Amino acid sequence: MRFRFSLLEIFLFQVIIWLLLWLLDDYVATLLTLVVGAIVLAVLLVALMAEGIERSKVPRRYFHVMLLSILAPMAAAGLYMLIFGGRLSFLAP
């Protein structure tokens, strides 16, 4: 028997991990959110272009998880900003 997480569970797990990172160190979280988000977006776009050229055996779930991996850090950052009123500790005077 093989257990598979739903897309919602994957998203919520990622948001929790990202929120923990944001709460530990918002400077590192900001950098990682930008860098990881950009890298995953680039990989997703290349994969979608390759998929458009020639169909592969990659399941559609891969593309959904990649999209969630872009949205989760942004959602965590938005939630962090909402909770702390948009203040980042490394920008404070």
N, CA, C and O atoms as a MOPAC input file, in Angstrom:
PM7 MOZYME 1SCF
protein

 N      0.84400 1    -1.18500 1     0.00000 1
 C      0.00000 1     0.00000 1     0.00000 1
 C      0.88200 1     1.23900 1     0.00000 1
 O      1.81100 1     1.35700 1     0.80000 1
 N      0.58700 1     2.13700 1    -0.88400 1
 C      1.39100 1     3.34200 1    -1.04900 1
 C      0.55100 1     4.55900 1    -0.68600 1
 O     -0.55300 1     4.74500 1    -1.19700 1
 N      1.09100 1     5.38200 1     0.20200 1
 C      0.36800 1     6.57400 1     0.64500 1
 C      0.84300 1     7.77700 1    -0.14100 1
 O      2.04600 1     8.00300 1    -0.27100 1
 N     -0.09900 1     8.55400 1    -0.67000 1
 C      0.23500 1     9.77100 1    -1.40500 1
 C     -0.41200 1    10.96200 1    -0.71800 1
 O     -1.59300 1    10.93600 1    -0.37200 1
 N      0.37400 1    11.98800 1    -0.53200 1
 C     -0.15400 1    13.22100 1     0.03400 1
 C     -0.95800 1    13.95600 1    -1.03000 1
 O     -0.61500 1    13.92300 1    -2.21200 1
 N     -2.02100 1    14.61500 1    -0.60900 1
 C     -2.79500 1    15.43100 1    -1.53900 1
 C     -2.02700 1    16.72800 1    -1.79600 1
 O     -1.09900 1    17.07100 1    -1.06300 1
 N     -2.42500 1    17.43000 1    -2.83200 1
 C     -1.75400 1    18.68700 1    -3.16100 1
 C     -1.93500 1    19.71300 1    -2.05100 1
 O     -1.02800 1    20.50100 1    -1.78400 1
 N     -3.08500 1    19.71500 1    -1.40700 1
 C     -3.32400 1    20.63700 1    -0.29700 1
 C     -2.38200 1    20.32900 1     0.86300 1
 O     -1.82600 1    21.24500 1     1.46900 1
 N     -2.20100 1    19.05700 1     1.17400 1
 C     -1.28900 1    18.68300 1     2.24900 1
 C      0.14600 1    19.07900 1     1.93200 1
 O      0.86900 1    19.55500 1     2.80700 1
 N      0.55200 1    18.88700 1     0.70200 1
 C      1.90200 1    19.28500 1     0.28100 1
 C      2.06900 1    20.79400 1     0.43500 1
 O      3.07800 1    21.26500 1     0.95900 1
 N      1.07600 1    21.54200 1    -0.02400 1
 C      1.13000 1    22.99900 1     0.06400 1
 C      1.20600 1    23.45800 1     1.51300 1
 O      2.04200 1    24.29500 1     1.85600 1
 N      0.33800 1    22.91600 1     2.36700 1
 C      0.33100 1    23.32400 1     3.77300 1
 C      1.63600 1    22.95900 1     4.47400 1
 O      2.13400 1    23.73200 1     5.29200 1
 N      2.19000 1    21.79800 1     4.16600 1
 C      3.47000 1    21.39600 1     4.74900 1
 C      4.57200 1    22.37800 1     4.33500 1
 O      5.37300 1    22.80400 1     5.16700 1
 N      4.60700 1    22.72900 1     3.06700 1
 C      5.60900 1    23.67900 1     2.59300 1
 C      5.42400 1    25.04300 1     3.25100 1
 O      6.40500 1    25.67000 1     3.64900 1
 N      4.20200 1    25.50400 1     3.36800 1
 C      3.94200 1    26.80400 1     3.99900 1
 C      4.40800 1    26.78300 1     5.45000 1
 O      4.98900 1    27.75900 1     5.92400 1
 N      4.16300 1    25.69500 1     6.15400 1
 C      4.59800 1    25.59500 1     7.55700 1
 C      6.11400 1    25.66400 1     7.64900 1
 O      6.65100 1    26.38200 1     8.49200 1
 N      6.80800 1    24.92700 1     6.79500 1
 C      8.27800 1    24.94300 1     6.80300 1
 C      8.79400 1    26.34600 1     6.48500 1
 O      9.69900 1    26.84600 1     7.15200 1
 N      8.21900 1    26.97300 1     5.47200 1
 C      8.64800 1    28.32500 1     5.10800 1
 C      8.33700 1    29.32300 1     6.22200 1
 O      9.14000 1    30.21700 1     6.48900 1
 N      7.18400 1    29.18300 1     6.87200 1
 C      6.85100 1    30.09100 1     7.97900 1
 C      7.83500 1    29.92900 1     9.13500 1
 O      8.23400 1    30.91500 1     9.75400 1
 N      8.22400 1    28.70000 1     9.42400 1
 C      9.23100 1    28.48100 1    10.46500 1
 C     10.53600 1    29.18300 1    10.10400 1
 O     11.17700 1    29.80100 1    10.95500 1
 N     10.91800 1    29.08100 1     8.84400 1
 C     12.13400 1    29.76000 1     8.40200 1
 C     11.98900 1    31.27300 1     8.52900 1
 O     12.91300 1    31.95900 1     8.96700 1
 N     10.81900 1    31.78700 1     8.14100 1
 C     10.57100 1    33.22400 1     8.26200 1
 C     10.62500 1    33.67600 1     9.71100 1
 O     11.13700 1    34.75600 1    10.00900 1
 N     10.09900 1    32.85400 1    10.61500 1
 C     10.10200 1    33.22300 1    12.03100 1
 C     11.49500 1    33.12900 1    12.63800 1
 O     11.82000 1    33.89400 1    13.54700 1
 N     12.31500 1    32.21700 1    12.16100 1
 C     13.67800 1    32.08700 1    12.67500 1
 C     14.58000 1    33.22600 1    12.21300 1
 O     15.29600 1    33.82500 1    13.01500 1
 N     14.54000 1    33.51800 1    10.92300 1
 C     15.42100 1    34.56100 1    10.38400 1
 C     14.81400 1    35.10700 1     9.10000 1
 O     14.87100 1    34.46500 1     8.05200 1
 N     14.23500 1    36.29200 1     9.19200 1
 C     13.54700 1    36.83900 1     8.02400 1
 C     14.50900 1    37.26400 1     6.90600 1
 O     14.11300 1    37.31400 1     5.74100 1
 N     15.75400 1    37.56800 1     7.24500 1
 C     16.71900 1    37.92600 1     6.20000 1
 C     17.03400 1    36.71700 1     5.32400 1
 O     16.96700 1    36.80000 1     4.09800 1
 N     17.37600 1    35.59800 1     5.95100 1
 C     17.67200 1    34.37000 1     5.20300 1
 C     16.42600 1    33.90500 1     4.45300 1
 O     16.51200 1    33.46000 1     3.30800 1
 N     15.27600 1    34.01100 1     5.10100 1
 C     14.02700 1    33.60500 1     4.46400 1
 C     13.73300 1    34.45500 1     3.23100 1
 O     13.25900 1    33.94000 1     2.21900 1
 N     14.00900 1    35.74100 1     3.31400 1
 C     13.80500 1    36.62000 1     2.15500 1
 C     14.69100 1    36.19000 1     0.99300 1
 O     14.23200 1    36.07000 1    -0.14300 1
 N     15.96200 1    35.96000 1     1.29200 1
 C     16.88800 1    35.53400 1     0.24000 1
 C     16.47500 1    34.18900 1    -0.35900 1
 O     16.43500 1    34.02700 1    -1.57900 1
 N     16.17100 1    33.23500 1     0.50900 1
 C     15.78900 1    31.90800 1     0.02000 1
 C     14.47300 1    31.95000 1    -0.75600 1
 O     14.31900 1    31.24400 1    -1.75300 1
 N     13.53900 1    32.75900 1    -0.31300 1
 C     12.26800 1    32.87300 1    -1.02800 1
 C     12.50500 1    33.37200 1    -2.44400 1
 O     11.93000 1    32.84500 1    -3.39700 1
 N     13.34500 1    34.38000 1    -2.58300 1
 C     13.63200 1    34.92200 1    -3.91400 1
 C     14.41800 1    33.94400 1    -4.77300 1
 O     14.09100 1    33.73200 1    -5.94000 1
 N     15.45400 1    33.35100 1    -4.19400 1
 C     16.32500 1    32.46000 1    -4.97400 1
 C     15.61500 1    31.15300 1    -5.31600 1
 O     15.57700 1    30.75100 1    -6.47900 1
 N     15.05600 1    30.49500 1    -4.31400 1
 C     14.38700 1    29.21300 1    -4.56400 1
 C     13.17500 1    29.41900 1    -5.47400 1
 O     12.93100 1    28.62100 1    -6.37900 1
 N     12.42900 1    30.47300 1    -5.23500 1
 C     11.27900 1    30.75900 1    -6.09600 1
 C     11.68000 1    30.95000 1    -7.55000 1
 O     11.02000 1    30.43500 1    -8.45200 1
 N     12.76000 1    31.68800 1    -7.77700 1
 C     13.22700 1    31.93000 1    -9.14500 1
 C     13.73000 1    30.64000 1    -9.79500 1
 O     13.45700 1    30.38700 1   -10.96900 1
 N     14.45300 1    29.83600 1    -9.04500 1
 C     14.98500 1    28.58700 1    -9.59800 1
 C     13.85800 1    27.61900 1    -9.93600 1
 O     13.84700 1    27.02800 1   -11.01600 1
 N     12.91500 1    27.45600 1    -9.02000 1
 C     11.79500 1    26.53600 1    -9.27600 1
 C     10.94700 1    27.03700 1   -10.43400 1
 O     10.47200 1    26.24100 1   -11.24400 1
 N     10.75200 1    28.34500 1   -10.52100 1
 C     10.00300 1    28.90800 1   -11.65000 1
 C     10.72000 1    28.62700 1   -12.96700 1
 O     10.08300 1    28.24800 1   -13.95000 1
 N     12.03300 1    28.80700 1   -12.99500 1
 C     12.79500 1    28.54100 1   -14.21800 1
 C     12.70700 1    27.06700 1   -14.60700 1
 O     12.51300 1    26.74400 1   -15.77900 1
 N     12.84800 1    26.17400 1   -13.62900 1
 C     12.74800 1    24.73900 1   -13.91100 1
 C     11.35700 1    24.39100 1   -14.42700 1
 O     11.21800 1    23.61200 1   -15.36900 1
 N     10.32900 1    24.96700 1   -13.81200 1
 C      8.96300 1    24.70700 1   -14.25000 1
 C      8.73100 1    25.20000 1   -15.67500 1
 O      8.11700 1    24.50100 1   -16.48100 1
 N      9.21300 1    26.39000 1   -15.98800 1
 C      9.02300 1    26.92300 1   -17.34600 1
 C      9.74900 1    26.07400 1   -18.38900 1
 O      9.20500 1    25.81300 1   -19.46200 1
 N     10.97300 1    25.64300 1   -18.08300 1
 C     11.70900 1    24.78800 1   -19.01600 1
 C     10.98800 1    23.45300 1   -19.18500 1
 O     10.87700 1    22.94400 1   -20.30000 1
 N     10.49900 1    22.88400 1   -18.08200 1
 C      9.77400 1    21.61700 1   -18.15900 1
 C      8.49500 1    21.76400 1   -18.97200 1
 O      8.14700 1    20.87200 1   -19.74700 1
 N      7.79700 1    22.87400 1   -18.80400 1
 C      6.57000 1    23.09600 1   -19.57200 1
 C      6.86700 1    23.29500 1   -21.05600 1
 O      6.12000 1    22.82100 1   -21.91200 1
 N      7.96000 1    23.99600 1   -21.36100 1
 C      8.34000 1    24.16600 1   -22.76800 1
 C      8.71600 1    22.82400 1   -23.38400 1
 O      8.31200 1    22.51800 1   -24.50500 1
 N      9.48100 1    22.03000 1   -22.66000 1
 C      9.86200 1    20.71200 1   -23.15900 1
 C      8.63000 1    19.83100 1   -23.33500 1
 O      8.53700 1    19.06900 1   -24.29700 1
 N      7.69600 1    19.93800 1   -22.41300 1
 C      6.45400 1    19.17200 1   -22.49800 1
 C      5.63000 1    19.62100 1   -23.70300 1
 O      4.95900 1    18.81200 1   -24.34300 1
 N      5.68800 1    20.91700 1   -24.00600 1
 C      4.96600 1    21.42900 1   -25.16500 1
 C      5.56400 1    20.95500 1   -26.48300 1
 O      4.84900 1    20.76600 1   -27.46800 1
 N      6.87000 1    20.76500 1   -26.49500 1
 C      7.53400 1    20.29400 1   -27.71300 1
 C      7.27500 1    18.81000 1   -27.92800 1
 O      6.90800 1    18.37500 1   -29.02000 1
 N      7.47400 1    18.05000 1   -26.86800 1
 C      7.27400 1    16.60900 1   -26.98000 1
 C      6.74300 1    16.06600 1   -25.65500 1
 O      7.35300 1    16.26800 1   -24.60500 1
 N      5.61500 1    15.38300 1   -25.71300 1
 C      5.01400 1    14.80600 1   -24.50600 1
 C      5.97500 1    13.81100 1   -23.86600 1
 O      6.64200 1    13.03200 1   -24.54600 1
 N      6.02200 1    13.86100 1   -22.55000 1
 C      6.86000 1    12.92100 1   -21.81200 1
 C      5.97800 1    12.10100 1   -20.87700 1
 O      4.76100 1    12.27400 1   -20.83000 1
 N      6.61600 1    11.21600 1   -20.14300 1
 C      5.85900 1    10.38400 1   -19.20800 1
 C      5.81600 1    10.99900 1   -17.81500 1
 O      5.46100 1    10.32500 1   -16.84800 1
 N      6.17800 1    12.28000 1   -17.71100 1
 C      6.13900 1    12.97300 1   -16.42700 1
 C      4.67800 1    13.19800 1   -16.05400 1
 O      3.91500 1    13.76000 1   -16.84000 1
 N      4.28900 1    12.76100 1   -14.85900 1
 C      2.89000 1    12.95200 1   -14.46500 1
 C      2.55000 1    14.42600 1   -14.26600 1
 O      3.40900 1    15.23900 1   -13.92200 1
 N      1.29500 1    14.74500 1   -14.48700 1
 C      0.84000 1    16.13100 1   -14.32800 1
 C      1.03900 1    16.60800 1   -12.90300 1
 O      1.20600 1    17.80400 1   -12.66500 1
 N      1.02200 1    15.69400 1   -11.96400 1
 C      1.19800 1    16.02700 1   -10.55300 1
 C      2.53800 1    16.74000 1   -10.32200 1
 O      2.63400 1    17.60600 1    -9.45200 1
 N      3.56000 1    16.38300 1   -11.08800 1
 C      4.86400 1    17.03500 1   -10.98600 1
 C      4.72700 1    18.53900 1   -11.21300 1
 O      5.27500 1    19.34100 1   -10.45700 1
 N      4.00500 1    18.90700 1   -12.24100 1
 C      3.83900 1    20.31700 1   -12.57200 1
 C      3.03200 1    21.04300 1   -11.48900 1
 O      3.30200 1    22.20200 1   -11.17300 1
 N      2.05100 1    20.35100 1   -10.93200 1
 C      1.26200 1    20.94800 1    -9.85500 1
 C      2.11000 1    21.16000 1    -8.60300 1
 O      2.01900 1    22.20300 1    -7.95500 1
 N      2.92900 1    20.17300 1    -8.26700 1
 C      3.79500 1    20.30900 1    -7.08600 1
 C      4.82300 1    21.41700 1    -7.30400 1
 O      5.13200 1    22.16400 1    -6.37600 1
 N      5.34600 1    21.52800 1    -8.50200 1
 C      6.29800 1    22.60300 1    -8.79700 1
 C      5.61900 1    23.96800 1    -8.64700 1
 O      6.21100 1    24.90000 1    -8.10100 1
 N      4.40600 1    24.08300 1    -9.11900 1
 C      3.67300 1    25.34100 1    -8.97400 1
 C      3.43200 1    25.65300 1    -7.50200 1
 O      3.57100 1    26.80100 1    -7.08000 1
 N      3.07200 1    24.64200 1    -6.72400 1
 C      2.88200 1    24.84300 1    -5.29200 1
 C      4.18300 1    25.23700 1    -4.61400 1
 O      4.17500 1    25.98300 1    -3.63500 1
 N      5.30600 1    24.73600 1    -5.13300 1
 C      6.61600 1    25.07700 1    -4.57200 1
 C      7.00500 1    26.52000 1    -4.86400 1
 O      7.90400 1    27.06500 1    -4.22300 1
 N      6.34700 1    27.12800 1    -5.80900 1
 C      6.55000 1    28.55000 1    -6.07200 1
 C      5.60000 1    29.37600 1    -5.20300 1
 O      5.97600 1    30.41900 1    -4.66800 1
 N      4.37700 1    28.89600 1    -5.07300 1
 C      3.36100 1    29.64500 1    -4.33100 1
 C      3.55800 1    29.58000 1    -2.81800 1
 O      3.24700 1    30.54600 1    -2.12100 1
 N      4.06100 1    28.47500 1    -2.29900 1
 C      4.19100 1    28.29800 1    -0.84300 1
 C      5.11300 1    29.33500 1    -0.20000 1
 O      4.72300 1    29.93100 1     0.80400 1
 N      6.32500 1    29.58200 1    -0.73100 1
 C      7.16000 1    30.60900 1    -0.09400 1
 C      6.54400 1    32.00000 1    -0.17200 1
 O      6.69000 1    32.80200 1     0.75000 1
 N      5.85500 1    32.28300 1    -1.27700 1
 C      5.21100 1    33.58500 1    -1.39200 1
 C      4.05600 1    33.70900 1    -0.41000 1
 O      3.85100 1    34.77000 1     0.18000 1
 N      3.29700 1    32.62500 1    -0.23100 1
 C      2.20000 1    32.63800 1     0.73400 1
 C      2.73200 1    32.81200 1     2.14900 1
 O      2.16100 1    33.56200 1     2.94000 1
 N      3.82600 1    32.12000 1     2.47400 1
 C      4.42700 1    32.23500 1     3.80200 1
 C      4.95800 1    33.65400 1     4.02100 1
 O      4.79600 1    34.21800 1     5.10300 1
 N      5.58700 1    34.22400 1     3.00400 1
 C      6.09600 1    35.59100 1     3.11600 1
 C      4.93600 1    36.56800 1     3.31500 1
 O      5.01900 1    37.47300 1     4.14500 1
 N      3.86700 1    36.38600 1     2.56000 1
 C      2.69900 1    37.24800 1     2.71000 1
 C      2.06800 1    37.12800 1     4.08700 1
 O      1.66500 1    38.13200 1     4.67500 1
 N      1.97800 1    35.91500 1     4.60500 1
 C      1.43000 1    35.69500 1     5.93300 1
 C      2.32800 1    36.30900 1     6.99800 1
 O      1.83900 1    36.90000 1     7.96100 1
 N      3.63200 1    36.17300 1     6.83000 1
 C      4.58400 1    36.78100 1     7.76700 1
 C      4.43500 1    38.30400 1     7.75600 1
 O      4.40500 1    38.93800 1     8.81100 1
 N      4.34300 1    38.87900 1     6.57100 1
 C      4.18100 1    40.33100 1     6.45000 1
 C      2.85700 1    40.78800 1     7.07500 1
 O      2.79400 1    41.84100 1     7.71100 1
 N      1.81900 1    40.00000 1     6.89100 1
 C      0.52000 1    40.32700 1     7.46300 1
 C      0.58500 1    40.28700 1     8.99300 1
 O      0.05200 1    41.17200 1     9.66200 1
 N      1.22600 1    39.28000 1     9.53400 1
 C      1.31600 1    39.12600 1    10.98700 1
 C      2.14900 1    40.24800 1    11.60500 1
 O      1.76500 1    40.81800 1    12.62700 1
 N      3.28800 1    40.56600 1    10.98700 1
 C      4.20400 1    41.54900 1    11.55700 1
 C      4.08100 1    42.93200 1    10.92900 1
 O      4.97400 1    43.76400 1    11.08800 1
 N      3.01500 1    43.17800 1    10.23600 1
 C      2.74200 1    44.49900 1     9.69600 1
 C      3.73400 1    44.96000 1     8.63100 1
 O      3.97700 1    46.15800 1     8.48800 1
 N      4.29700 1    44.03300 1     7.89400 1
 C      5.22100 1    44.38100 1     6.82600 1
 C      6.60500 1    44.76400 1     7.27100 1
 O      7.39500 1    45.25600 1     6.46600 1
 N      6.92200 1    44.55500 1     8.52700 1
 C      8.24900 1    44.91400 1     9.04500 1
 C      9.21500 1    43.75900 1     8.91000 1
 O      8.91600 1    42.62800 1     9.29400 1
 N     10.36200 1    44.05300 1     8.36600 1
 C     11.45000 1    43.08900 1     8.29200 1
 C     12.55000 1    43.56500 1     9.21600 1
 O     12.95400 1    44.72700 1     9.16800 1
 N     13.03300 1    42.66700 1    10.05700 1
 C     13.99300 1    43.06400 1    11.09500 1
 C     15.30200 1    43.61000 1    10.51800 1
 O     15.92900 1    44.47600 1    11.12600 1
 N     15.71100 1    43.11800 1     9.36800 1
 C     16.97500 1    43.58500 1     8.79700 1
 C     16.85500 1    44.95100 1     8.13200 1
 O     17.86700 1    45.54300 1     7.75900 1
 N     15.64600 1    45.45600 1     7.97900 1
 C     15.43200 1    46.78600 1     7.41300 1
 C     15.17700 1    47.84200 1     8.47800 1
 O     15.13900 1    49.03600 1     8.17800 1
 N     15.00200 1    47.41000 1     9.71100 1
 C     14.70600 1    48.35000 1    10.80700 1
 C     15.92900 1    49.21900 1    11.11100 1
 O     17.06200 1    48.73800 1    11.09600 1
 N     15.68600 1    50.50700 1    11.38800 1
 C     16.81600 1    51.39600 1    11.70200 1
 C     17.39500 1    51.13700 1    13.07000 1
 O     18.34700 1    51.80400 1    13.47400 1

